[in-house]
Amino acid sequence: MTTLPSYFLILTLSVASIKFFALTHSSYALGSGATLAVVSDGSATVCGIVAGEPTQRIECYHGGNIITVPPNVSFASISGGSRYFCGLRSGNYSLLCWNSTFQPKRLYNNYSVLLENLSIGDTHICSTLVGNGKVECWRKNRGFQLPPFGYSQFASISSGFGFSCGILRNNSRVRCWGNMPIASEIESEFVNISMSSLVAGDSHVCGLDSNGFLVCKGSNSSGQLEVPESDEPLEYSGLALGAEHSCAIRSSNGSVVCWGGRGQFSVNVTEGVSFEVIVSGSNFSCGVTRSNFSVMCWGPGWPTTSGPHLPLRPILPGPCVQSSCIECGIYPQSQNLCSGFGKICKPCLPHISPSLRLLPPSLPPLPLPPPPLSPLSSPSKTLTRALLIFAMVGLVGIIAGICTIMYCLWSCGEKKIHNSVQPTITRSGSSSRGGGSFSSYSNNSISQVPSRSSSSITRRQGSFLLMRRQRSGTSSSYATTTKHTEAEEFTLAELASATNNFSPQNVIGAGSYGVVYRGKLPDGRDVAVKRGENKKRKFQEEAKTAFESEIAFLSRLHHKHLVSLVGFCEDEEERLLVYEYMKNGALHDHLHNRNSSFLNSWRMRIKIALDASRGIEYLHNYAVPPIIHRDIKSSNILLDANWTGRVSDFGLSLMGAPETEQEQSAMKAAGTMGYIDPEYYSLNVLTTKSDVYGFGVVLLELLTGRRAVFKNGEEGGRTVSLTEYAVPAIMAGEMERVLDRRVGAPAAVNEAEAVELVGYTAMLCVNLEGKDRPTMSDVVGNLDRALALCDSAARARARAPAQAQAQAQARAYVPAHGNDKDDGDGDTSSSFISDSD
């Protein structure tokens, strides 16, 4: 079994959400977060968070043995899947996972973006982000569908086999997602039922509706939906669902009742026992007893040789938190159970009004009749009021139209101004020498930028309104307001003089639209001058379009990770753009020039990727309207004298995206082979996620050192795409097989995790469907984290000599049988990925 990859994204378990949705007992599913978890792989593995100790560590029962799970740190919740289990650290900022070897792998660590509602299905892990309720999922199979943008505010979620379901915050309705048909079936069966809690099993879901009655939907192959009859609301509380059975805790006395599973769960071992928490594996269930917080397990899948009572230490009935618990009070014995380090809050009962308690569980409340019309609402007066409003709106429209016409007349006479970004690069027929920037480019373009009217180019796609920033301040310091920075207008003679009359010795790049020259202005500034030189009429028109496009964009943008425009020249048929000079050329050249040694460290590669991602994020999130680059590739990422990555070439860029089908069909897909979004190329569906795809290919280039399209000698010289080559290895957890050998294997554990994080980010970026790709804000957050891991690895290497000397001195004073002290963060284990940074 392969270990879980140290993956990214955002997940943790929020105590607030637990307190809101829990009932008299904790409510958990086959794979939902709790203080107790079961691994459903046939190994009879049960894990819990230990009570009565200052550190709320994890302990497991596995194969008849008690396993102390590293690291020795506090956890808020754990959850089990089919082959592994995961734990959310106290504070909701870090997630660790373990497989059968019980060696931890950190999946996520972010102090500024917290997670809640941890839930694990058979193989996928899902969570919601604290604050906005957005769902994120990891380790999911191909075809696993996330909730659509309209269903992004979830109060709680739970996961089954190949699907997850959640309760929406705004209307308490159930929505499901995943790659199994049962997801849509369950969602349709709940229809408009309002739910207060929800848990999932293999292929069914149960929960309490807003009236406090138990409702189950989904597969009923073994009677798992045949809930016990109930005449009172809130008769049942804690729930645990397995593959073909369901269990619940009776609110009155804490006893457990199970149904389904062909009657095999009606056992006597739980009679007379009260439980605080119950969880289920595929074919057995376990619970934390109320009397002494011990663990009991039962069901046909539980080994009879193990007995119902497990020799685990007492397990917490709920997470220890730093809270006043003013909502519902403090759990009895809280101070002893948390050993003075935090307290356990009582779960809250949902408010059920007396008028609703007599309603049947599956019927929504009847709609209220419309109120009678008041005397002031007579038809004649209503019509008069409507006409008055219509007249006011019309007057405002006329005034706005007049102002718009006056502004257009005034602005038409203004002198053209420009601003900061960079030259255009390789299109079809580009020379091998390089593209329109400061170094060589070798990829062929698929098509050229189409002409678009200024009205259609400035429209903003409506779907952008649904995009929200998911990170907390990662690049806010880099985002400046969009502004117009006036650029210089040069004469042709001035630029000829700066470039030694456009001497061949000054050429630093070439492309289908022209040649880029290095120049020096009279004031000593080094610049790059892009000159369109193709005299064919077709290319003249395309060059003019690209020239005007870059002018339009560069006059609006200002960001440290976009190449700045210095000036321009338009003299009859001559069109030249002047950019700040990028001393270190294009990323493409350094990656694919085997003699280049400047990118032979993973930290440098990740840092350049982070720089470029911040520039693209600026275009998507801070430019108004948003800008879609349409040609993100390594040859359009340039490096200045300080090796800072800058995005260049806006010749194909668009403001927003076409809003109508007519506009989309009239606009040819544009980009570069190997980088172009397949959804955009085949379906003409253009969004910011098209840039995310291209950037994902760039990340794969940085990891592998391979071109976007190349001939694979291992497969008889067959031409393959980089995504075809690298993604399967990443998915299989064999990323080291495709890493660039010039850099070599990561030297430290944290550096290895950083590279792995970049790999999984790239894999998500190149998903075939745009809705499955992350936003650029998500990408920036992941790369920022990866760079921090590299920096921590470097600091650790710098500290190593001093630490070794100190340890050598300390050993001189330690008795021969002394033990190394574990600092509680797991760093003493060489196989553990440190969680200290």
C-alpha positions in Angstrom: 0.0 0.0 0.0 1.4 3.4 -0.9 1.5 6.1 1.6 -0.7 9.1 1.3 1.0 11.9 -0.7 1.6 15.1 1.2 -1.0 16.9 -0.7 -2.4 20.4 -0.5 -5.5 22.3 -0.1 -7.4 23.3 2.8 -9.0 21.1 5.5 -9.7 21.0 9.2 -12.5 20.4 11.6 -14.2 23.4 13.2 -15.4 23.1 16.7 -18.1 25.7 16.0 -19.7 23.7 13.3 -19.7 20.6 15.5 -21.4 22.5 18.3 -24.1 23.8 16.0 -25.1 20.5 14.3 -24.4 18.0 17.1 -27.3 16.8 19.2 -27.3 15.2 22.6 -24.5 13.0 21.4 -22.0 13.4 18.7 -23.2 12.4 15.2 -20.8 10.6 12.9 -20.8 8.6 9.7 -18.7 6.0 8.1 -16.1 8.6 7.3 -16.8 11.8 9.4 -14.6 13.5 11.9 -14.9 12.4 15.5 -12.7 11.5 18.4 -13.0 7.8 17.4 -12.3 6.3 13.9 -12.4 3.0 12.1 -10.3 1.9 9.1 -12.5 -0.2 6.8 -9.8 -2.4 5.3 -10.5 -5.7 7.1 -7.7 -5.1 9.6 -10.1 -4.3 12.5 -8.2 -1.1 13.1 -9.8 1.3 15.6 -8.2 4.6 16.7 -9.1 7.2 19.2 -7.9 10.5 20.8 -6.7 9.7 24.3 -8.4 11.4 27.3 -6.9 12.4 30.6 -3.5 13.5 29.3 -2.1 17.0 28.6 -1.5 16.1 25.0 -4.6 14.7 23.2 -2.6 12.2 21.2 -3.9 9.3 19.0 -3.8 5.6 20.0 -4.8 2.7 17.8 -5.9 -0.9 18.3 -4.5 -2.9 15.3 -4.1 -6.7 15.0 -4.5 -7.3 18.7 -1.8 -4.7 19.5 -1.9 -1.2 20.9 -0.1 1.3 18.7 1.1 4.7 19.9 0.7 6.9 16.8 3.3 9.5 16.1 3.6 12.5 16.5 2.9 13.1 20.1 0.8 16.2 19.6 -2.8 17.2 20.2 -5.6 16.4 17.8 -9.2 17.7 17.6 -10.7 14.9 15.4 -9.9 11.8 13.4 -11.7 10.1 10.5 -11.2 6.7 8.8 -11.4 5.6 5.2 -11.0 2.3 3.5 -7.2 2.1 3.7 -6.1 5.0 5.9 -7.2 7.4 8.5 -6.5 11.1 9.0 -6.4 13.5 12.0 -6.9 17.2 12.3 -4.6 18.9 14.8 -5.9 21.1 17.5 -6.3 24.6 16.1 -7.7 23.3 12.7 -4.6 24.3 10.7 -2.9 21.0 10.0 -4.0 17.6 8.7 -2.0 14.4 9.0 -2.8 10.9 7.5 -1.6 7.4 8.3 -1.7 4.1 6.4 -1.1 0.6 7.7 2.5 1.5 8.7 1.3 4.3 11.1 3.9 6.6 9.8 2.4 10.1 9.4 2.2 12.1 6.2 1.2 15.7 6.4 -1.5 16.5 4.0 -2.1 20.2 4.8 -0.6 22.9 7.1 -1.8 26.5 7.0 -2.2 28.8 10.0 -4.2 31.4 8.1 -6.7 29.2 6.2 -8.4 26.7 8.5 -10.7 23.8 7.8 -13.7 22.2 9.3 -16.1 19.2 8.8 -13.4 16.7 8.0 -15.0 13.7 6.2 -13.4 10.6 4.6 -15.2 8.2 2.2 -13.7 5.0 0.8 -10.7 6.8 -0.9 -11.5 10.5 -0.9 -11.1 13.2 1.7 -13.3 16.2 1.9 -13.6 19.3 4.1 -15.0 22.8 4.2 -13.1 26.0 4.6 -13.8 27.8 7.9 -15.8 31.0 7.2 -17.1 30.4 3.7 -18.2 26.8 3.8 -16.5 26.0 0.4 -15.9 22.2 -0.1 -12.4 21.0 -1.0 -11.7 17.3 -1.7 -8.5 15.3 -2.1 -7.4 11.9 -3.3 -10.5 11.6 -5.4 -10.7 9.4 -8.4 -11.0 10.6 -12.0 -14.5 11.9 -12.7 -15.2 12.9 -9.1 -17.4 15.9 -9.4 -17.2 18.7 -6.8 -20.3 20.8 -5.9 -21.1 23.5 -8.5 -20.3 27.1 -7.6 -23.9 27.8 -6.7 -23.7 25.2 -3.8 -20.5 26.5 -2.2 -21.8 27.4 1.3 -22.1 24.2 3.3 -22.7 24.0 7.1 -21.7 20.3 7.4 -20.7 17.5 5.1 -20.3 13.7 5.3 -18.7 11.2 2.9 -19.7 7.7 1.7 -18.3 5.4 -1.0 -17.5 7.5 -4.0 -19.7 10.4 -3.0 -20.3 13.1 -0.3 -23.3 15.0 0.8 -23.7 18.2 2.8 -26.3 20.6 4.2 -26.4 24.1 2.7 -26.1 27.0 5.1 -28.8 29.2 3.5 -31.7 26.8 3.3 -30.6 23.6 5.2 -31.2 21.5 2.0 -29.1 18.5 1.0 -26.7 18.5 -1.9 -24.5 15.6 -3.0 -21.5 15.2 -5.3 -18.9 12.6 -6.4 -18.5 10.1 -9.1 -21.2 7.6 -8.2 -24.8 7.7 -9.5 -26.1 7.3 -5.9 -25.1 10.9 -5.2 -27.7 12.4 -7.5 -30.3 9.8 -6.4 -29.9 10.7 -2.8 -30.1 14.4 -3.5 -33.3 13.9 -5.5 -34.9 11.9 -2.7 -34.3 14.6 -0.1 -35.9 17.1 -2.5 -36.7 20.1 -0.3 -36.5 18.5 3.1 -34.7 20.8 5.6 -32.1 18.9 7.6 -30.3 19.7 10.8 -27.7 16.8 10.7 -26.5 14.3 8.1 -24.2 11.3 8.0 -23.3 8.9 5.2 -22.7 5.2 4.9 -21.6 3.1 1.9 -24.5 4.1 -0.4 -27.1 5.6 2.0 -27.5 8.8 4.1 -29.4 9.4 7.4 -30.0 12.4 9.5 -32.4 14.5 11.5 -34.7 16.8 9.7 -35.6 20.3 11.0 -38.4 18.8 13.0 -36.1 16.4 14.8 -37.2 13.2 13.1 -34.9 10.6 11.7 -34.8 10.4 7.8 -32.8 7.9 5.7 -32.4 7.9 1.9 -30.4 6.0 -0.7 -29.8 2.3 -1.1 -32.0 -0.1 0.9 -30.5 -3.4 -0.2 -30.2 -4.7 3.3 -32.9 -2.7 5.1 -30.6 0.1 6.1 -33.3 2.7 5.5 -35.9 0.9 7.6 -35.6 3.3 10.6 -37.3 2.4 13.9 -40.6 4.0 14.4 -40.6 7.2 16.4 -43.4 9.4 17.7 -41.3 12.1 19.3 -38.7 14.4 17.8 -35.1 14.1 18.9 -35.6 10.5 20.0 -32.4 9.6 18.3 -29.1 11.6 18.2 -25.7 10.2 17.3 -25.7 8.3 14.1 -23.1 5.8 12.5 -23.6 4.2 9.1 -21.7 1.3 7.6 -22.0 -0.4 4.2 -25.4 -2.1 4.8 -26.4 -1.1 8.3 -27.2 2.0 10.4 -27.0 2.7 14.1 -28.2 5.5 16.3 -27.9 6.6 20.0 -31.2 7.0 21.9 -31.3 10.4 23.4 -33.1 9.3 26.5 -30.5 6.8 27.9 -27.6 6.7 25.5 -28.3 3.1 24.4 -27.7 2.0 20.8 -30.1 0.7 18.3 -29.0 -0.7 14.9 -31.0 -1.8 11.8 -30.3 -3.2 8.4 -27.4 -5.5 7.8 -29.8 -8.4 7.4 -30.4 -8.4 11.1 -26.8 -9.3 12.0 -26.3 -6.2 14.2 -29.0 -7.1 16.7 -26.5 -8.2 19.3 -26.7 -8.4 23.1 -23.2 -7.0 23.9 -24.5 -3.4 23.8 -27.6 -4.0 26.0 -27.5 -1.8 29.1 -24.5 0.2 27.8 -24.8 4.0 27.2 -22.6 5.6 24.6 -21.3 9.1 23.9 -19.8 8.5 20.4 -20.4 5.8 17.8 -18.7 5.2 14.5 -19.0 2.5 11.9 -16.7 0.6 9.5 -18.1 -1.3 6.6 -19.5 -4.2 8.6 -19.0 -3.4 12.3 -19.5 -0.4 14.7 -17.7 0.9 17.7 -18.5 3.4 20.4 -17.1 5.3 23.4 -19.0 4.3 26.5 -20.5 6.9 28.9 -19.4 5.1 32.1 -15.7 5.1 31.7 -15.0 6.3 28.1 -13.7 2.8 27.0 -14.3 1.5 23.5 -16.6 -1.3 22.5 -17.1 -2.9 19.0 -19.7 -5.2 17.6 -21.1 -6.6 14.4 -20.5 -9.5 12.0 -17.3 -7.9 10.7 -15.6 -7.6 14.1 -13.3 -10.5 15.0 -14.7 -12.6 17.8 -11.2 -13.3 19.0 -10.7 -9.6 19.9 -13.8 -9.5 22.1 -16.1 -6.5 22.3 -14.0 -4.5 24.8 -10.8 -2.9 23.4 -7.7 -2.4 25.7 -7.4 1.2 24.5 -7.0 4.0 27.0 -10.1 6.2 27.8 -11.1 8.1 24.7 -12.4 11.7 24.6 -16.1 12.1 24.1 -15.5 15.3 22.2 -12.6 17.6 21.2 -10.8 19.7 23.8 -11.0 23.3 22.8 -10.0 26.7 24.0 -13.5 28.1 24.3 -15.9 29.4 27.0 -18.6 27.0 25.8 -21.2 29.7 26.5 -23.5 28.3 23.8 -24.5 25.1 25.5 -22.3 24.7 28.6 -19.3 22.6 29.5 -19.3 18.8 29.4 -19.1 17.1 32.9 -15.6 16.0 33.9 -14.2 18.3 31.1 -11.2 19.5 33.1 -10.1 15.9 34.0 -10.7 14.6 30.5 -8.6 17.4 29.0 -6.1 17.4 31.9 -6.5 21.1 32.3 -5.6 21.8 28.7 -8.8 23.1 27.2 -12.4 22.0 27.8 -15.1 19.9 26.1 -18.2 21.8 25.1 -21.7 20.2 25.4 -23.3 19.6 22.0 -26.3 21.8 21.4 -29.8 20.7 20.8 -31.5 22.1 17.7 -34.4 24.4 18.4 -37.7 22.7 17.5 -40.7 24.9 17.8 -43.8 23.3 19.4 -45.9 23.9 16.3 -43.4 21.9 14.2 -43.1 18.9 16.5 -46.4 17.4 15.4 -45.6 17.6 11.7 -44.6 14.4 9.9 -40.9 14.2 9.3 -40.9 14.2 5.5 -43.3 17.1 4.8 -42.0 20.6 4.5 -44.0 23.4 6.3 -47.1 24.6 4.3 -46.7 27.9 2.6 -48.5 30.9 4.2 -51.5 32.4 2.3 -50.8 35.8 0.7 -51.9 38.7 2.9 -55.0 40.7 1.8 -54.4 43.9 -0.2 -54.5 47.0 1.9 -56.6 50.0 0.7 -53.3 51.6 -0.5 -52.7 48.7 -2.8 -55.7 49.1 -5.1 -55.0 48.3 -8.7 -55.2 51.9 -9.9 -52.8 53.2 -7.3 -50.5 50.3 -7.9 -50.4 51.0 -11.6 -49.7 54.7 -10.9 -46.8 53.8 -8.6 -45.4 51.5 -11.2 -45.5 54.1 -13.9 -43.8 56.6 -11.6 -41.0 54.2 -10.9 -40.7 53.4 -14.6 -40.4 57.1 -15.4 -37.7 57.6 -12.7 -35.7 54.7 -14.1 -36.0 56.1 -17.6 -34.8 59.5 -16.5 -31.7 58.0 -14.8 -31.0 56.0 -18.0 -31.2 59.1 -20.2 -28.8 61.0 -17.9 -26.3 58.1 -17.9 -26.4 57.9 -21.7 -25.7 61.6 -22.1 -22.7 61.3 -19.6 -21.4 58.3 -21.5 -21.5 60.1 -24.9 -19.7 63.1 -23.4 -17.0 60.9 -21.9 -16.5 59.1 -25.2 -16.2 62.4 -27.1 -13.7 63.7 -24.6 -11.6 60.5 -24.4 -11.3 60.1 -28.2 -9.0 63.1 -28.4 -6.7 62.0 -25.7 -3.1 61.0 -26.5 -2.5 57.2 -26.3 -0.8 56.1 -23.0 0.6 52.7 -22.0 1.9 50.8 -19.1 3.6 47.7 -17.8 3.9 44.2 -19.1 6.0 42.4 -21.8 6.5 41.4 -25.4 4.7 38.8 -27.4 6.2 35.4 -28.1 6.1 32.5 -30.4 3.2 31.9 -32.7 2.9 29.6 -35.7 6.0 29.6 -37.8 8.2 31.0 -35.1 11.9 30.6 -35.6 13.8 28.3 -33.3 15.8 31.2 -32.2 13.2 32.7 -29.9 10.0 34.6 -29.5 9.1 38.2 -29.1 10.8 38.7 -25.9 14.3 38.5 -24.6 15.2 34.9 -25.3 14.4 31.9 -27.5 11.0 30.2 -27.9 10.4 26.9 -29.7 6.7 26.1 -29.4 4.3 26.5 -32.3 1.2 28.5 -31.9 -2.2 27.0 -32.6 -3.9 30.2 -33.9 -3.6 33.9 -33.9 -5.5 36.5 -32.0 -8.8 37.3 -33.7 -10.0 40.8 -34.1 -12.6 41.8 -31.6 -14.7 45.0 -31.2 -13.8 47.1 -28.2 -17.3 46.6 -26.9 -17.1 42.8 -26.8 -13.5 42.8 -25.5 -14.4 44.8 -22.4 -17.3 42.7 -21.3 -16.9 40.8 -18.1 -18.0 37.2 -18.0 -20.8 36.8 -15.6 -19.3 33.7 -14.0 -16.5 35.8 -12.6 -18.9 37.1 -10.1 -19.0 33.7 -8.6 -15.2 33.5 -8.1 -14.0 34.5 -4.7 -10.6 34.8 -3.2 -10.1 31.6 -1.1 -6.8 32.5 0.5 -6.1 34.9 3.3 -3.6 37.5 2.2 -1.0 35.5 0.5 -0.4 38.0 -2.2 -2.4 41.0 -1.1 0.8 42.9 -0.6 1.6 42.4 -4.3 -1.8 43.6 -5.6 -1.9 47.2 -6.5 -4.7 49.1 -8.0 -5.1 49.0 -11.7 -3.9 52.4 -13.0 -2.8 54.1 -16.2 0.9 54.8 -16.1 1.9 57.1 -19.0 4.5 55.6 -21.3 6.9 57.4 -23.6 6.3 57.7 -27.3 9.5 57.3 -29.2 10.4 58.1 -32.8 11.7 55.4 -35.1 15.0 57.2 -35.3 15.4 57.2 -31.5 14.9 53.4 -31.3 17.1 52.8 -34.3 19.9 54.7 -32.5 19.2 52.7 -29.3 19.6 49.4 -31.1 22.6 50.3 -33.2 20.3 50.6 -36.2 18.6 47.3 -35.4 21.8 45.4 -35.7 21.7 41.6 -35.9 24.2 41.6 -33.0 21.5 43.2 -30.8 18.9 40.5 -31.5 17.8 38.7 -28.4 14.7 37.0 -29.6 12.5 36.4 -32.7 9.0 35.3 -33.4 6.3 35.3 -36.1 5.4 38.9 -35.3 8.9 40.2 -35.5 12.3 40.5 -33.7 13.3 41.7 -30.3 16.4 43.8 -29.9 18.4 44.9 -26.9 18.8 48.6 -26.8 20.2 51.4 -24.6 18.4 54.7 -24.3 20.3 58.0 -24.1 19.7 58.1 -20.3 21.4 54.7 -19.9 18.4 52.5 -19.5 18.6 49.0 -20.9 15.4 48.1 -22.9 14.0 45.5 -25.2 12.5 46.7 -28.4 10.0 44.5 -30.2 9.7 45.4 -33.9 7.2 43.9 -36.3 9.0 43.0 -39.5 6.7 40.6 -41.5 5.6 42.4 -44.6 2.8 40.0 -45.7 -0.6 41.6 -45.5 -2.0 38.8 -43.3 0.7 39.0 -40.8 0.6 42.8 -40.9 -3.0 42.7 -39.7 -2.2 40.1 -37.0 0.8 42.2 -35.9 -1.4 45.3 -35.7 -4.0 43.4 -33.7 -1.3 42.1 -31.2 0.3 45.6 -31.0 -3.0 47.2 -30.2 -3.9 44.5 -27.7 -0.7 44.9 -25.8 -1.1 48.6 -25.8 -4.7 48.2 -24.4 -3.6 46.0 -21.6 -0.2 47.5 -20.7 -1.8 50.9 -20.2 -4.0 49.5 -17.5 -1.7 47.2 -15.5 1.0 47.7 -12.9 2.4 44.8 -10.9 5.9 43.6 -9.9 5.4 40.3 -11.6 4.3 41.7 -15.0 7.0 43.0 -17.4 6.7 46.8 -17.6 6.2 48.7 -20.8 8.6 51.7 -21.3 7.1 53.1 -24.4 6.0 52.6 -28.0 6.5 53.8 -31.5 3.9 53.9 -34.4 5.4 55.3 -37.6 3.3 54.5 -40.7 3.6 50.7 -41.0 6.3 50.5 -38.3 5.0 49.4 -34.9 7.4 48.9 -32.1 7.0 48.3 -28.3 9.7 49.1 -25.8 9.9 47.1 -22.6 12.1 47.0 -19.6 15.0 44.7 -20.3 14.9 41.2 -18.6 18.5 40.3 -18.1 18.1 36.6 -17.5 15.8 35.9 -20.4 13.0 33.4 -20.5 12.3 30.5 -18.1 11.9 28.2 -21.2 15.5 28.7 -22.2 16.9 27.8 -18.8 14.7 24.7 -18.4 15.5 23.3 -21.8 19.1 24.4 -22.3 21.1 21.5 -20.8 24.1 23.8 -20.3 22.1 26.2 -18.0 22.8 25.6 -14.3 20.8 28.6 -12.8 17.7 26.5 -12.0 19.4 23.5 -10.4 17.6 23.9 -7.1 14.0 23.2 -6.2 13.7 26.3 -4.2 14.6 28.5 -7.2 12.2 26.8 -9.4 9.3 27.0 -6.9 10.1 30.7 -6.2 9.9 31.5 -10.0 6.6 29.6 -10.2 5.3 31.6 -7.3 6.3 34.9 -8.9 4.5 34.1 -12.1 1.4 32.8 -10.3 1.1 36.0 -8.5 1.2 37.9 -11.8 -1.5 35.8 -13.2 -3.6 36.0 -10.1 -3.4 39.8 -10.4 -4.8 39.6 -13.9 -7.7 37.4 -12.8 -8.6 38.9 -9.5 -7.5 42.6 -9.4 -7.7 43.9 -12.9 -11.1 45.4 -13.7 -12.4 43.8 -15.8 -10.5 40.6 -15.3 -7.9 39.7 -17.9 -7.4 36.3 -19.5 -3.9 35.9 -20.8 -4.6 33.0 -23.2 -1.0 32.1 -23.8 0.6 31.1 -20.5 3.8 29.2 -21.1 7.4 29.0 -19.9 8.6 31.2 -22.8 6.2 34.0 -21.6 7.7 33.9 -18.1 10.8 36.1 -18.1 13.4 36.6 -15.4 14.9 39.9 -14.4 18.3 40.6 -13.0 17.2 39.3 -9.6 15.7 36.1 -11.0 12.2 37.4 -10.3 9.6 35.8 -12.6 7.5 38.1 -14.7 4.6 37.3 -17.0 4.8 38.7 -20.5 3.2 38.8 -24.0 -0.4 40.1 -23.9 -0.9 39.9 -27.7 -3.6 37.3 -27.3 -5.1 38.5 -24.0 -8.8 39.3 -23.6 -10.6 41.4 -21.0 -13.1 39.1 -19.4 -14.5 36.4 -21.7 -17.2 36.2 -24.4 -20.6 36.1 -22.8 -22.7 34.7 -25.6 -22.5 31.6 -27.8 -22.3 33.8 -30.9 -19.3 35.6 -29.5 -17.6 32.3 -28.6 -18.2 30.7 -31.9 -16.9 33.8 -33.7 -13.7 33.7 -31.7 -11.1 31.2 -32.6 -9.2 29.4 -29.8 -5.7 30.8 -29.5 -2.7 29.7 -27.6 0.3 27.4 -28.0 0.4 23.6 -28.6 0.9 21.7 -25.4 -0.3 24.6 -23.2 -3.7 25.4 -24.6 -6.7 24.4 -22.5 -8.3 21.3 -24.2 -11.8 22.5 -23.1 -11.2 25.8 -24.7 -9.6 24.3 -27.8 -12.4 21.8 -28.4 -15.5 23.5 -27.0 -14.5 27.2 -27.2 -15.2 27.5 -23.5 -12.9 30.3 -22.2 -12.6 31.2 -18.6 -9.7 32.1 -16.2 -9.3 28.4 -15.7 -7.8 28.3 -19.3 -4.8 30.2 -17.9 -4.7 27.8 -14.9 -4.3 24.9 -17.3 -1.4 26.5 -19.1 0.3 27.4 -15.8 -0.2 23.7 -14.7 1.9 22.7 -17.8 4.5 25.2 -16.7 4.6 23.6 -13.3 5.1 20.2 -14.9 8.0 21.7 -17.0 9.6 23.0 -13.8 9.3 19.5 -12.1 10.4 17.4 -15.1 12.6 19.6 -17.2 10.7 18.3 -20.2 9.1 20.4 -23.0 5.3 20.7 -23.2 5.4 18.3 -26.2 8.4 16.1 -26.7 9.5 12.8 -28.2 9.7 10.1 -25.5 12.7 7.9 -26.3 11.4 5.3 -23.7 8.4 4.8 -26.0 10.2 4.4 -29.3 10.4 8.1 -30.0 6.7 8.7 -29.9 5.5 12.3 -29.5 3.8 12.7 -26.2 2.4 15.7 -24.2 3.9 16.5 -20.9 0.6 16.0 -19.1 0.3 12.5 -20.6 3.9 11.8 -19.4 3.8 13.3 -15.9 0.3 13.1 -14.5 0.0 9.3 -14.2 3.2 9.2 -12.2 2.0 11.9 -9.9 -1.3 10.1 -9.4 0.5 6.8 -8.6 2.6 8.5 -6.0 5.8 7.9 -8.1 6.7 11.5 -8.8 10.4 10.8 -8.3 10.3 8.8 -11.5 9.7 11.9 -13.6 11.6 14.6 -11.7 14.3 16.5 -13.5 17.6 14.7 -12.9 19.6 17.9 -13.2 18.2 19.0 -9.8 18.0 15.5 -8.3 15.9 14.1 -5.5 14.9 16.6 -2.8 17.6 16.8 -0.1 15.4 17.2 2.9 12.0 15.9 4.1 10.4 19.3 3.9 11.8 20.0 0.5 10.4 16.7 -0.7 7.0 17.7 0.6 7.3 21.0 -1.2 8.1 19.3 -4.5 5.2 16.9 -3.9 2.9 19.8 -3.2 3.8 21.4 -6.5 3.2 18.2 -8.3 -0.3 17.7 -7.0 -1.0 21.4 -7.6 0.1 20.9 -11.2 -2.0 17.7 -11.6 -5.2 19.6 -10.5 -4.4 22.5 -12.8 -4.4 20.3 -15.9 -7.7 18.6 -15.2 -9.6 18.3 -18.4 -12.6 20.2 -17.2 -12.2 23.8 -16.0 -14.5 23.4 -13.0 -12.2 20.8 -11.5 -9.2 23.1 -11.6 -8.2 25.4 -8.7 -8.3 29.1 -9.0 -5.0 31.0 -9.3 -5.5 32.2 -5.7 -5.5 28.6 -4.7 -2.4 28.0 -6.7 -0.6 31.0 -5.2 -1.4 29.7 -1.7 0.0 26.2 -2.5 3.2 27.6 -4.0 3.6 30.0 -1.2 3.4 27.1 1.2 5.8 25.0 -0.9 8.4 27.8 -0.8 8.0 28.1 2.9 8.7 24.4 3.2 11.9 24.8 1.2 13.0 27.7 3.3 12.4 25.7 6.5 14.5 22.9 5.0 17.3 25.3 4.3 17.1 26.7 7.8 17.3 23.1 9.2 20.4 22.4 7.1 22.0 25.6 8.4 21.2 24.6 12.0 22.5 21.1 11.5 26.2 21.7 12.2 25.5 23.6 15.4 23.0 21.1 16.6 25.4 18.2 15.9 28.1 19.9 18.0 25.6 20.7 20.8 24.4 17.1 20.8 27.9 15.7 20.9 28.6 17.9 23.9 25.4 16.9 25.6 26.1 13.2 25.1 29.3 13.6 27.2 27.1 14.4 30.2 24.2 12.0 29.5 24.2 8.5 31.2 24.8 5.6 28.9 21.2 4.5 29.0 19.6 7.9 28.7 16.7 8.4 26.2 16.4 11.2 23.6 13.6 13.4 24.5 10.7 13.8 22.0 9.8 17.4 21.7 6.2 16.5 20.8 6.4 17.5 17.2 7.5 14.3 15.6 10.9 15.5 14.4 12.7 12.7 16.2 11.4 10.2 13.6 13.3 10.2 10.3 10.2 9.0 8.5 7.9 11.6 9.8 7.4 14.8 7.9 7.9 17.6 10.4 4.9 19.7 11.4 6.9 22.2 13.3 7.3 24.9 10.7 
